[in-house]
Amino acid sequence: MAPLNAIGVSIILDDFGTGYSSFDLVRWLPIQGLKIDGAFVAALPFNRKTGAIVHAVAHLATTLDLSLVAEGIESEVQLEFLRQARFELGQGYLFNPPQAGDALLQMFRPNSRLQRDVA
């Protein structure tokens, strides 16, 4: 991973908090961010324990100067919770549903809706 970092590639640890994504990896891997698993986002903001875990991950990432990404954002309520927890990036149906290859390419063409929204 270090050679990728050397050429400017950012590495984000995906599905943090589940499976093989452990705190030990955060200590040793040359990563630039954490992407919290969508299972946590799905329970926001109504599950108190999940909310506490999300805030703890956010504090960890902030303390270690890592970017924060959330996956599976489906509602404005979830987005607002994550904004308050200082997540910088997000993905999910709230923004756009998954796209087929051709449709995805169309989004990045000049004069597309995406290009107009970004401008």
C-alpha positions in Angstrom: 0.0 0.0 0.0 2.9 2.4 0.6 3.8 2.6 -3.1 0.2 3.6 -3.8 0.3 6.3 -1.1 3.6 7.5 -2.7 1.9 8.2 -6.0 -1.0 10.0 -4.3 -3.6 7.2 -4.0 -5.7 7.5 -0.9 -6.7 4.3 0.9 -9.9 4.1 2.9 -10.6 1.1 5.1 -14.0 -0.1 4.0 -16.8 -1.6 6.2 -15.0 -0.4 9.3 -16.6 -1.9 12.5 -17.5 -5.2 11.0 -15.8 -8.4 9.8 -12.0 -8.1 9.4 -11.8 -4.3 9.8 -10.3 -4.0 13.2 -8.6 -1.4 15.3 -5.3 -3.2 14.8 -5.5 -2.4 11.1 -5.9 1.3 11.8 -2.6 1.2 13.7 -0.5 -0.5 11.0 -2.0 0.1 7.6 -1.1 3.3 5.7 -4.7 4.5 5.3 -6.1 7.9 5.0 -9.7 7.2 6.1 -12.4 5.0 7.5 -15.7 4.1 5.8 -18.2 3.0 8.4 -20.3 0.0 7.5 -23.8 0.7 6.2 -25.3 -1.5 9.0 -24.4 1.2 11.5 -25.9 3.9 9.3 -29.1 2.0 8.8 -29.8 2.1 12.6 -29.2 5.9 12.8 -30.4 8.0 14.6 -32.8 5.8 16.5 -30.5 3.2 18.1 -28.7 4.8 21.0 -25.9 2.2 21.1 -25.3 2.5 17.4 -25.2 6.3 17.7 -22.5 6.0 20.4 -20.4 3.7 18.2 -20.6 6.0 15.2 -19.6 9.0 17.4 -16.7 6.9 18.8 -15.5 6.0 15.3 -15.8 9.6 14.3 -13.7 10.7 17.3 -11.1 8.0 16.6 -10.8 9.1 12.9 -10.6 12.8 13.8 -7.9 12.2 16.5 -5.9 10.2 14.0 -6.4 12.7 11.1 -8.3 10.2 9.0 -11.2 11.0 6.6 -14.6 9.8 7.5 -16.9 8.2 5.0 -20.4 6.7 5.6 -22.1 4.2 3.3 -25.8 3.4 3.0 -27.2 6.9 3.7 -30.9 6.7 2.8 -32.5 9.6 4.7 -32.0 13.2 5.6 -32.2 12.3 9.3 -29.2 9.9 8.8 -27.3 12.6 6.8 -27.8 15.2 9.5 -26.7 12.8 12.3 -23.5 12.0 10.3 -22.8 15.7 9.6 -23.0 16.4 13.3 -20.6 13.5 13.9 -18.2 15.2 11.4 -18.4 12.7 8.6 -16.9 14.3 5.5 -18.2 12.0 2.7 -21.1 9.8 2.2 -22.8 7.5 -0.3 -26.2 6.0 -0.6 -29.6 6.0 -2.1 -30.3 9.5 -0.7 -27.8 10.9 -3.2 -28.3 8.5 -6.1 -29.2 4.8 -6.7 -26.6 2.4 -8.1 -26.1 3.0 -11.9 -25.3 0.7 -14.8 -22.0 1.4 -16.5 -23.5 3.4 -19.4 -25.7 5.5 -17.1 -22.8 6.2 -14.8 -20.6 7.4 -17.7 -23.4 9.6 -18.9 -23.5 11.4 -15.5 -19.9 12.6 -16.1 -20.4 13.9 -19.6 -20.6 17.7 -20.2 -24.0 19.2 -19.6 -25.2 16.2 -17.5 -27.3 16.8 -14.4 -24.3 15.9 -12.3 -22.1 18.5 -14.0 -24.8 21.2 -13.6 -25.3 20.3 -9.9 -21.5 20.5 -9.2 -21.0 23.8 -11.1 
